[in-house]
Amino acid sequence: MAYEFEQVRTSQEIFAYLLEHHELREQDQPQLYRAFAEDEAVQNLVRSQGEASECDVERYGDVIYLIPGLQNRFLGYSRSQLKKELCRSTATDRDYYLVQFSILVLLLEFYDGQGSSSKTGNCRTASLPICRKDGRGRRRRVPGAPLRR
């Protein structure tokens, strides 16, 4: 398939923007967004560049996302890099897995898993404490706390 110079150039601009910002919003860059949304050749070129970089390029609503693949070391984190960022220098693998588990529990607390992706999941409100111990060790209702149903 033959592409025009302008299509190739536009697709490179879109991919460079995605590399820098990880997402392209319609209100931030309307010209680039419209070029991707309206021109199938530009879409194919951008997605081809994403495949070459082990990434997916997906459009959800009015935002185009650059999503690193599971084996992507360039745009994602390796296990050792993530361990370095999340844990202390003396942390073991056990500590690393505990941190990952904690993050997963927090995510599950706020999202109920409805929808096909994290962007379309239904957000839940966090459980707020409804009681606490007073000075004598007895449990007392927190003023203004929501009543549980």
C-alpha positions, 0 to 999 in steps of 0.5 A, a space after each residue: 500500500 502506498 502512503 502519501 508523504 503527509 500521511 507518513 509525516 503526520 503519523 510520525 508526529 502522532 507517535 512522537 507525541 504519544 511517546 512523550 505524553 503517553 496519551 493524545 487528547 482531542 482538546 490538547 492536539 485537535 489537529 493530530 487527533 482528527 488526523 488519527 480519527 479520520 484517516 485510516 491510513 494514518 491510523 494504520 501507520 501509527 499502529 504499525 509503529 506501535 507494533 514495532 515498539 511492542 505497544 498498542 495504540 488504542 482510542 477510547 472516547 476522545 483520547 488516544 493511548 500508547 499502551 506498552 506491551 507486557 514484554 516491553 522494556 523500553 516504555 514499561 518497567 522491568 521487575 528489578 526497576 519496579 522493585 527498586 522504585 517500590 521497595 527499600 534497598 534491602 527488600 527481598 522478593 517477598 517484600 516486592 510481592 507484598 507491595 504488588 499485592 497491596 497495590 492490587 487490593 487498593 485498585 480493587 477497592 476503588 474499581 468493581 471490574 465492570 467494563 472492558 478496561 480500567 478506563 471504563 470500569 465503574 469507580 466505587 467510593 472508598 470505605 470510610 471508617 464508621 467507628 473508632 476506639 475512644 480513650 477507654 478502648 470502646 468503639 464509638 461512631 465517628 461523627 458525620 460517618 455514613 450509615 451502612 445499609 
